[in-house]
Amino acid sequence: MFKSILFAAAALLASYLYSRLRYIRFKQYAYIPQLPSNLLLGHLKVFGEFLQRGRPDRHPDAIFEEMWIAKGRPPVMLVDMRPIAPPMLLVPTHEIAEQVSRPTRLHPLSTTKSPTWTHMIPIIGKSSLLGREGLDWKELRRRYNPGFTSQHMLEVLPLILDRIDPFLGYLDQFAASGETFSLETLISNLTFDVIGAAIMDVDFKAQYLDRSQQGEIIRLFWELLQTYNDDKNNLPWWAVPATTYRRRQLGKRIDALVKGEIQKNYKESKEKAAGNQSRSILSLSFQDTNVLTPQLLSETSDQVRTFLFAGHDTNTGVLQWVIYELSRTPRALQAVRDELDTVFGPDPDPRSVSTRLTQDGAEYIPRLTYISAVIKETLRLHPPAGTARMTAPGTGFVVRAPTGEEFCLDGLILYSCHAIIQRDPAIYGETADDWVPERWLDGKSNDIPASAWRPFERGPRNCIGQELANLESRVILAIIARRYDFSKIGLGESVRDEEGRPVVNENGQYEVKPELYNVG
């Protein structure tokens, strides 16, 4: 009798679980365009199939794009990766991305962030500006906004320029020797030092090629970042418990060191006379603060680590792509150099340019129009990241596609994929996949909707550090573009003819073998 009851209960449970699984796979979001789903694996199976069709280490955005094209380029597409991750809505159009990012009656400060950011807590902390919501976020943003204005960035410019000399020294050394080197390492180290200067007016001692000579914060930060640089990046903690533990331990050590620097910065800012205070972003944020409470210290540490991570990650990638695209596009490189000759005069010496920028950056920076177009086009073609938002079940958040269809997005991660949005042929035409800085000059971009270029996102929650990122990129290019020629070695290097000259394609760029690509 007992066995019969147990068997019946097991059968009922199995039937319920089967019905429930069929519902969440095939019915729950059936109204959203999607590729065929697997009962047990959802879209993990089809994702794996697409993964095997190309380079296995390519960025997931590339795979999402291939899946989206295979589905016929719908206005939105469901990607169900349960149980590894919550179900995700791929947002491939600027019209719907704008509806997600703008303020609405349901979300006055823009659609809430997805909880997927929490796997970055060891790096950026629990109270990071990236993850806070509502009035908490608004107060944090208000506190730091003044430090990131374009006007204050020009005041910080001398602090940034002070950190560039070691970078130039390495470039001179490698240019003289002809030695192959990692540009990523040099730019990454420089970016850490620039952010340290701008945010806290401290020297992180990041620009040593020997890691053992770098400052402890940077050494630990590198060690922590390495735990995210593989296929375990976004996996839940229970799938990678050892890695998760290591991240937390490293995060705690970095937090303690950053807090020490903050306390030192706060003490110095209060002791110095009003006209002699540091110009750093942190010092400005402390102007109206009378007591550095434990809560404020913890919040400030989280923001400093957030700025350090986000700023380093963005500019390291962008500057590498800028230099690469210029190195294979002779007309653009010449245009950059001509502009610099006009703005700074014919002397290409980096230290001469740096001195002029230190003395009167407000005069020179706005005149770098072609360089600004180069950076803008690079951010379009090679955006640093997308953005993930989420609305709770029952919220009633609905978006309207250009076709007139409406979709309720409650309970879904909303992933605005900039790599797809910013290459839309309907917006950028036949050159959507080509690097063309000139599209942003002489009024040619008037027909490009503002929402179709969003590497720093849009709406109230756009990137607070975009002015710093743009300034850093323009200044570094202005200093090095006439002094050095760069040649890519290995993946993405130029094809040469029998006489050793680069082969130029129909777009005026050097042919490469094979194409360079982003990894994930």
LINTAUR-V368154 format. One record per residue. N is the residue number from 1. PHI is phi in whole degrees, 0 to 359 (none if undefined). D_LAST is the distance of its C-alpha to the last C-alpha in Angstrom with 2 decimals. Layout:
n:N phi:PHI d_last:D_LAST
n:N phi:PHI d_last:D_LAST
This chain:
n:1 phi:none d_last:56.20
n:2 phi:296 d_last:53.43
n:3 phi:296 d_last:51.35
n:4 phi:295 d_last:51.89
n:5 phi:297 d_last:50.73
n:6 phi:296 d_last:47.68
n:7 phi:295 d_last:46.87
n:8 phi:296 d_last:47.40
n:9 phi:296 d_last:45.18
n:10 phi:295 d_last:42.40
n:11 phi:294 d_last:42.83
n:12 phi:297 d_last:42.74
n:13 phi:296 d_last:39.59
n:14 phi:297 d_last:37.87
n:15 phi:296 d_last:39.06
n:16 phi:295 d_last:37.79
n:17 phi:296 d_last:34.33
n:18 phi:296 d_last:34.18
n:19 phi:296 d_last:35.37
n:20 phi:296 d_last:32.96
n:21 phi:295 d_last:29.98
n:22 phi:298 d_last:31.25
n:23 phi:295 d_last:31.61
n:24 phi:288 d_last:28.11
n:25 phi:276 d_last:26.54
n:26 phi:245 d_last:28.99
n:27 phi:238 d_last:31.04
n:28 phi:305 d_last:29.49
n:29 phi:237 d_last:27.30
n:30 phi:296 d_last:29.04
n:31 phi:281 d_last:29.85
n:32 phi:258 d_last:26.26
n:33 phi:305 d_last:25.06
n:34 phi:196 d_last:22.73
n:35 phi:283 d_last:22.19
n:36 phi:306 d_last:24.39
n:37 phi:256 d_last:23.65
n:38 phi:264 d_last:24.36
n:39 phi:304 d_last:26.89
n:40 phi:272 d_last:25.22
n:41 phi:252 d_last:21.49
n:42 phi:60 d_last:21.36
n:43 phi:264 d_last:18.49
n:44 phi:299 d_last:16.50
n:45 phi:294 d_last:18.56
n:46 phi:289 d_last:17.98
n:47 phi:299 d_last:14.21
n:48 phi:298 d_last:14.47
n:49 phi:294 d_last:16.83
n:50 phi:292 d_last:14.68
n:51 phi:302 d_last:11.81
n:52 phi:285 d_last:14.62
n:53 phi:276 d_last:15.78
n:54 phi:219 d_last:13.30
n:55 phi:297 d_last:10.98
n:56 phi:293 d_last:9.54
n:57 phi:261 d_last:6.35
n:58 phi:293 d_last:5.84
n:59 phi:297 d_last:3.92
n:60 phi:305 d_last:6.07
n:61 phi:303 d_last:8.34
n:62 phi:295 d_last:9.44
n:63 phi:290 d_last:10.44
n:64 phi:301 d_last:12.14
n:65 phi:296 d_last:13.91
n:66 phi:297 d_last:15.16
n:67 phi:295 d_last:16.46
n:68 phi:296 d_last:18.05
n:69 phi:295 d_last:19.74
n:70 phi:298 d_last:20.98
n:71 phi:278 d_last:22.56
n:72 phi:100 d_last:24.35
n:73 phi:57 d_last:22.51
n:74 phi:292 d_last:24.08
n:75 phi:294 d_last:24.26
n:76 phi:215 d_last:22.16
n:77 phi:211 d_last:20.57
n:78 phi:276 d_last:20.30
n:79 phi:233 d_last:17.37
n:80 phi:261 d_last:18.95
n:81 phi:255 d_last:16.73
n:82 phi:297 d_last:19.66
n:83 phi:265 d_last:20.27
n:84 phi:292 d_last:16.68
n:85 phi:211 d_last:16.37
n:86 phi:297 d_last:19.02
n:87 phi:298 d_last:19.49
n:88 phi:239 d_last:17.54
n:89 phi:257 d_last:19.01
n:90 phi:282 d_last:16.90
n:91 phi:255 d_last:18.70
n:92 phi:256 d_last:18.49
n:93 phi:236 d_last:21.72
n:94 phi:291 d_last:22.88
n:95 phi:297 d_last:26.09
n:96 phi:283 d_last:24.64
n:97 phi:302 d_last:22.03
n:98 phi:292 d_last:25.15
n:99 phi:294 d_last:27.00
n:100 phi:285 d_last:24.33
n:101 phi:271 d_last:24.25
n:102 phi:280 d_last:27.98
n:103 phi:293 d_last:30.68
n:104 phi:223 d_last:32.62
n:105 phi:298 d_last:35.58
n:106 phi:288 d_last:33.39
n:107 phi:227 d_last:30.90
n:108 phi:298 d_last:32.82
n:109 phi:248 d_last:29.98
n:110 phi:88 d_last:27.28
n:111 phi:303 d_last:25.59
n:112 phi:297 d_last:24.62
n:113 phi:290 d_last:21.14
n:114 phi:287 d_last:19.27
n:115 phi:293 d_last:19.72
n:116 phi:297 d_last:16.01
n:117 phi:293 d_last:16.10
n:118 phi:295 d_last:18.28
n:119 phi:290 d_last:15.68
n:120 phi:264 d_last:15.42
n:121 phi:305 d_last:19.21
n:122 phi:303 d_last:19.41
n:123 phi:273 d_last:17.89
n:124 phi:250 d_last:19.63
n:125 phi:86 d_last:22.52
n:126 phi:288 d_last:24.14
n:127 phi:258 d_last:25.98
n:128 phi:301 d_last:23.19
n:129 phi:304 d_last:23.90
n:130 phi:294 d_last:20.56
n:131 phi:246 d_last:21.90
n:132 phi:289 d_last:25.66
n:133 phi:230 d_last:27.65
n:134 phi:59 d_last:31.10
n:135 phi:293 d_last:33.63
n:136 phi:299 d_last:31.72
n:137 phi:296 d_last:28.90
n:138 phi:300 d_last:31.56
n:139 phi:292 d_last:33.42
n:140 phi:297 d_last:30.44
n:141 phi:296 d_last:29.51
n:142 phi:298 d_last:33.19
n:143 phi:293 d_last:33.39
n:144 phi:259 d_last:30.62
n:145 phi:308 d_last:30.99
n:146 phi:301 d_last:33.84
n:147 phi:286 d_last:31.84
n:148 phi:250 d_last:29.20
n:149 phi:290 d_last:31.70
n:150 phi:298 d_last:31.95
n:151 phi:295 d_last:35.40
n:152 phi:290 d_last:34.36
n:153 phi:300 d_last:31.46
n:154 phi:292 d_last:34.21
n:155 phi:288 d_last:36.02
n:156 phi:279 d_last:32.99
n:157 phi:310 d_last:32.52
n:158 phi:301 d_last:34.84
n:159 phi:296 d_last:32.83
n:160 phi:292 d_last:29.68
n:161 phi:296 d_last:31.67
n:162 phi:298 d_last:33.07
n:163 phi:266 d_last:29.70
n:164 phi:273 d_last:29.09
n:165 phi:305 d_last:31.73
n:166 phi:301 d_last:29.84
n:167 phi:300 d_last:26.99
n:168 phi:295 d_last:29.72
n:169 phi:300 d_last:31.34
n:170 phi:295 d_last:28.38
n:171 phi:297 d_last:28.02
n:172 phi:300 d_last:31.79
n:173 phi:298 d_last:31.63
n:174 phi:287 d_last:28.98
n:175 phi:294 d_last:30.72
n:176 phi:290 d_last:33.99
n:177 phi:274 d_last:32.82
n:178 phi:73 d_last:30.61
n:179 phi:287 d_last:28.18
n:180 phi:287 d_last:24.53
n:181 phi:215 d_last:22.32
n:182 phi:270 d_last:18.84
n:183 phi:293 d_last:18.87
n:184 phi:303 d_last:15.73
n:185 phi:297 d_last:17.87
n:186 phi:297 d_last:20.87
n:187 phi:290 d_last:19.35
n:188 phi:299 d_last:17.44
n:189 phi:296 d_last:20.77
n:190 phi:299 d_last:22.75
n:191 phi:297 d_last:20.75
n:192 phi:302 d_last:21.34
n:193 phi:292 d_last:25.00
n:194 phi:297 d_last:25.32
n:195 phi:293 d_last:24.07
n:196 phi:301 d_last:26.37
n:197 phi:292 d_last:29.20
n:198 phi:290 d_last:28.70
n:199 phi:279 d_last:28.14
n:200 phi:234 d_last:30.58
n:201 phi:57 d_last:32.32
n:202 phi:237 d_last:31.39
n:203 phi:260 d_last:30.36
n:204 phi:283 d_last:27.36
n:205 phi:54 d_last:28.16
n:206 phi:276 d_last:24.53
n:207 phi:268 d_last:25.44
n:208 phi:249 d_last:26.46
n:209 phi:290 d_last:24.63
n:210 phi:275 d_last:26.15
n:211 phi:303 d_last:24.21
n:212 phi:294 d_last:27.48
n:213 phi:267 d_last:29.12
n:214 phi:287 d_last:26.66
n:215 phi:298 d_last:27.65
n:216 phi:297 d_last:27.03
n:217 phi:302 d_last:24.91
n:218 phi:290 d_last:22.42
n:219 phi:301 d_last:22.52
n:220 phi:291 d_last:21.84
n:221 phi:298 d_last:19.12
n:222 phi:300 d_last:17.25
n:223 phi:298 d_last:17.98
n:224 phi:292 d_last:16.70
n:225 phi:298 d_last:13.36
n:226 phi:296 d_last:12.90
n:227 phi:288 d_last:13.32
n:228 phi:256 d_last:10.07
n:229 phi:267 d_last:8.03
n:230 phi:206 d_last:7.83
n:231 phi:288 d_last:8.06
n:232 phi:266 d_last:10.66
n:233 phi:309 d_last:8.90
n:234 phi:254 d_last:10.49
n:235 phi:288 d_last:13.22
n:236 phi:297 d_last:16.78
n:237 phi:301 d_last:18.89
n:238 phi:290 d_last:21.12
n:239 phi:274 d_last:18.54
n:240 phi:222 d_last:17.72
n:241 phi:299 d_last:21.01
n:242 phi:294 d_last:21.14
n:243 phi:295 d_last:17.77
n:244 phi:299 d_last:18.81
n:245 phi:298 d_last:22.17
n:246 phi:298 d_last:20.92
n:247 phi:301 d_last:18.82
n:248 phi:296 d_last:21.99
n:249 phi:294 d_last:24.21
n:250 phi:295 d_last:22.28
n:251 phi:300 d_last:22.05
n:252 phi:295 d_last:25.83
n:253 phi:293 d_last:26.60
n:254 phi:295 d_last:24.70
n:255 phi:303 d_last:26.42
n:256 phi:297 d_last:29.80
n:257 phi:292 d_last:29.38
n:258 phi:295 d_last:28.26
n:259 phi:299 d_last:31.23
n:260 phi:298 d_last:33.50
n:261 phi:294 d_last:32.50
n:262 phi:296 d_last:32.97
n:263 phi:300 d_last:36.42
n:264 phi:294 d_last:37.38
n:265 phi:298 d_last:36.24
n:266 phi:296 d_last:38.16
n:267 phi:299 d_last:41.29
n:268 phi:293 d_last:41.33
n:269 phi:293 d_last:40.82
n:270 phi:276 d_last:43.80
n:271 phi:275 d_last:46.01
n:272 phi:282 d_last:45.66
n:273 phi:294 d_last:47.89
n:274 phi:305 d_last:46.58
n:275 phi:274 d_last:46.44
n:276 phi:241 d_last:44.87
n:277 phi:280 d_last:41.76
n:278 phi:299 d_last:38.22
n:279 phi:269 d_last:36.43
n:280 phi:295 d_last:33.14
n:281 phi:297 d_last:31.41
n:282 phi:294 d_last:32.15
n:283 phi:299 d_last:35.82
n:284 phi:296 d_last:36.13
n:285 phi:290 d_last:34.76
n:286 phi:268 d_last:37.47
n:287 phi:304 d_last:40.35
n:288 phi:259 d_last:41.69
n:289 phi:256 d_last:40.94
n:290 phi:261 d_last:43.96
n:291 phi:223 d_last:42.55
n:292 phi:271 d_last:39.19
n:293 phi:288 d_last:39.15
n:294 phi:305 d_last:36.89
n:295 phi:294 d_last:35.07
n:296 phi:295 d_last:34.62
n:297 phi:299 d_last:33.50
n:298 phi:295 d_last:30.83
n:299 phi:298 d_last:29.64
n:300 phi:294 d_last:29.66
n:301 phi:300 d_last:27.61
n:302 phi:297 d_last:24.91
n:303 phi:289 d_last:24.94
n:304 phi:300 d_last:24.95
n:305 phi:293 d_last:21.89
n:306 phi:295 d_last:20.19
n:307 phi:297 d_last:21.25
n:308 phi:295 d_last:20.20
n:309 phi:291 d_last:16.60
n:310 phi:295 d_last:16.15
n:311 phi:293 d_last:18.18
n:312 phi:296 d_last:16.61
n:313 phi:297 d_last:13.00
n:314 phi:293 d_last:14.32
n:315 phi:285 d_last:16.77
n:316 phi:299 d_last:15.08
n:317 phi:291 d_last:12.57
n:318 phi:296 d_last:15.44
n:319 phi:295 d_last:18.02
n:320 phi:298 d_last:16.19
n:321 phi:293 d_last:15.78
n:322 phi:300 d_last:19.39
n:323 phi:296 d_last:20.82
n:324 phi:294 d_last:19.15
n:325 phi:296 d_last:20.42
n:326 phi:295 d_last:23.80
n:327 phi:293 d_last:24.08
n:328 phi:249 d_last:23.95
n:329 phi:230 d_last:26.02
n:330 phi:302 d_last:29.51
n:331 phi:294 d_last:31.12
n:332 phi:289 d_last:28.63
n:333 phi:298 d_last:28.92
n:334 phi:294 d_last:32.68
n:335 phi:296 d_last:32.70
n:336 phi:297 d_last:30.88
n:337 phi:293 d_last:33.40
n:338 phi:297 d_last:36.31
n:339 phi:297 d_last:35.34
n:340 phi:293 d_last:35.19
n:341 phi:298 d_last:38.57
n:342 phi:292 d_last:40.01
n:343 phi:281 d_last:38.73
n:344 phi:252 d_last:39.23
n:345 phi:92 d_last:41.70
n:346 phi:285 d_last:41.46
n:347 phi:286 d_last:40.76
n:348 phi:273 d_last:37.08
n:349 phi:303 d_last:37.32
n:350 phi:304 d_last:34.29
n:351 phi:288 d_last:36.58
n:352 phi:293 d_last:39.00
n:353 phi:296 d_last:36.34
n:354 phi:299 d_last:35.17
n:355 phi:298 d_last:38.81
n:356 phi:296 d_last:39.37
n:357 phi:294 d_last:36.33
n:358 phi:296 d_last:37.55
n:359 phi:285 d_last:41.00
n:360 phi:205 d_last:40.22
n:361 phi:299 d_last:36.58
n:362 phi:296 d_last:37.77
n:363 phi:279 d_last:39.67
n:364 phi:271 d_last:37.05
n:365 phi:303 d_last:33.67
n:366 phi:296 d_last:34.72
n:367 phi:274 d_last:35.92
n:368 phi:273 d_last:32.53
n:369 phi:289 d_last:32.07
n:370 phi:289 d_last:30.45
n:371 phi:299 d_last:27.97
n:372 phi:298 d_last:27.14
n:373 phi:293 d_last:26.63
n:374 phi:299 d_last:24.30
n:375 phi:294 d_last:22.10
n:376 phi:296 d_last:22.36
n:377 phi:291 d_last:21.44
n:378 phi:294 d_last:18.39
n:379 phi:294 d_last:17.25
n:380 phi:290 d_last:18.05
n:381 phi:282 d_last:16.21
n:382 phi:230 d_last:13.13
n:383 phi:295 d_last:13.07
n:384 phi:292 d_last:11.36
n:385 phi:190 d_last:10.67
n:386 phi:260 d_last:12.60
n:387 phi:223 d_last:15.15
n:388 phi:240 d_last:16.10
n:389 phi:237 d_last:19.82
n:390 phi:197 d_last:22.15
n:391 phi:242 d_last:25.88
n:392 phi:290 d_last:28.00
n:393 phi:305 d_last:29.83
n:394 phi:88 d_last:33.16
n:395 phi:290 d_last:32.24
n:396 phi:84 d_last:32.97
n:397 phi:275 d_last:30.18
n:398 phi:238 d_last:30.53
n:399 phi:241 d_last:28.97
n:400 phi:246 d_last:30.63
n:401 phi:281 d_last:28.94
n:402 phi:304 d_last:30.43
n:403 phi:282 d_last:32.15
n:404 phi:100 d_last:34.00
n:405 phi:292 d_last:32.36
n:406 phi:243 d_last:31.78
n:407 phi:227 d_last:29.21
n:408 phi:275 d_last:29.55
n:409 phi:250 d_last:26.18
n:410 phi:300 d_last:27.46
n:411 phi:80 d_last:25.40
n:412 phi:252 d_last:22.11
n:413 phi:287 d_last:18.87
n:414 phi:255 d_last:18.95
n:415 phi:257 d_last:15.62
n:416 phi:280 d_last:16.47
n:417 phi:269 d_last:13.78
n:418 phi:298 d_last:14.60
n:419 phi:296 d_last:12.81
n:420 phi:268 d_last:15.44
n:421 phi:303 d_last:18.24
n:422 phi:273 d_last:18.50
n:423 phi:238 d_last:18.79
n:424 phi:287 d_last:21.55
n:425 phi:299 d_last:24.30
n:426 phi:294 d_last:26.87
n:427 phi:259 d_last:26.33
n:428 phi:258 d_last:25.31
n:429 phi:69 d_last:27.28
n:430 phi:293 d_last:26.97
n:431 phi:261 d_last:25.00
n:432 phi:303 d_last:22.17
n:433 phi:261 d_last:19.66
n:434 phi:255 d_last:21.60
n:435 phi:270 d_last:21.56
n:436 phi:227 d_last:25.01
n:437 phi:300 d_last:25.88
n:438 phi:296 d_last:29.40
n:439 phi:295 d_last:28.53
n:440 phi:260 d_last:28.71
n:441 phi:246 d_last:32.13
n:442 phi:55 d_last:35.75
n:443 phi:76 d_last:35.32
n:444 phi:292 d_last:33.12
n:445 phi:268 d_last:30.61
n:446 phi:300 d_last:33.40
n:447 phi:270 d_last:32.49
n:448 phi:271 d_last:28.81
n:449 phi:301 d_last:28.64
n:450 phi:303 d_last:27.49
n:451 phi:284 d_last:25.17
n:452 phi:272 d_last:23.25
n:453 phi:236 d_last:21.80
n:454 phi:214 d_last:20.04
n:455 phi:296 d_last:17.20
n:456 phi:257 d_last:19.08
n:457 phi:60 d_last:19.99
n:458 phi:225 d_last:23.67
n:459 phi:84 d_last:26.52
n:460 phi:303 d_last:27.74
n:461 phi:258 d_last:24.34
n:462 phi:294 d_last:22.94
n:463 phi:292 d_last:21.38
n:464 phi:292 d_last:24.29
n:465 phi:262 d_last:23.04
n:466 phi:294 d_last:22.68
n:467 phi:294 d_last:26.02
n:468 phi:295 d_last:25.07
n:469 phi:298 d_last:21.80
n:470 phi:293 d_last:23.85
n:471 phi:296 d_last:26.70
n:472 phi:302 d_last:24.75
n:473 phi:296 d_last:23.14
n:474 phi:297 d_last:26.57
n:475 phi:295 d_last:28.41
n:476 phi:297 d_last:26.26
n:477 phi:295 d_last:26.42
n:478 phi:300 d_last:30.14
n:479 phi:278 d_last:30.75
n:480 phi:255 d_last:28.95
n:481 phi:296 d_last:28.97
n:482 phi:268 d_last:32.54
n:483 phi:275 d_last:32.58
n:484 phi:231 d_last:29.81
n:485 phi:250 d_last:28.53
n:486 phi:249 d_last:25.03
n:487 phi:231 d_last:24.15
n:488 phi:283 d_last:20.76
n:489 phi:245 d_last:21.02
n:490 phi:88 d_last:19.11
n:491 phi:306 d_last:16.27
n:492 phi:88 d_last:17.40
n:493 phi:284 d_last:20.88
n:494 phi:288 d_last:23.94
n:495 phi:280 d_last:26.16
n:496 phi:240 d_last:29.70
n:497 phi:278 d_last:33.06
n:498 phi:297 d_last:35.92
n:499 phi:264 d_last:37.05
n:500 phi:84 d_last:33.71
n:501 phi:267 d_last:33.09
n:502 phi:299 d_last:29.76
n:503 phi:274 d_last:29.90
n:504 phi:262 d_last:29.69
n:505 phi:272 d_last:28.56
n:506 phi:292 d_last:30.26
n:507 phi:268 d_last:28.11
n:508 phi:80 d_last:29.33
n:509 phi:247 d_last:26.11
n:510 phi:289 d_last:25.83
n:511 phi:294 d_last:24.60
n:512 phi:233 d_last:21.58
n:513 phi:218 d_last:20.59
n:514 phi:283 d_last:18.07
n:515 phi:298 d_last:16.04
n:516 phi:287 d_last:13.41
n:517 phi:211 d_last:9.99
n:518 phi:278 d_last:6.78
n:519 phi:251 d_last:3.77
n:520 phi:233 d_last:0.00
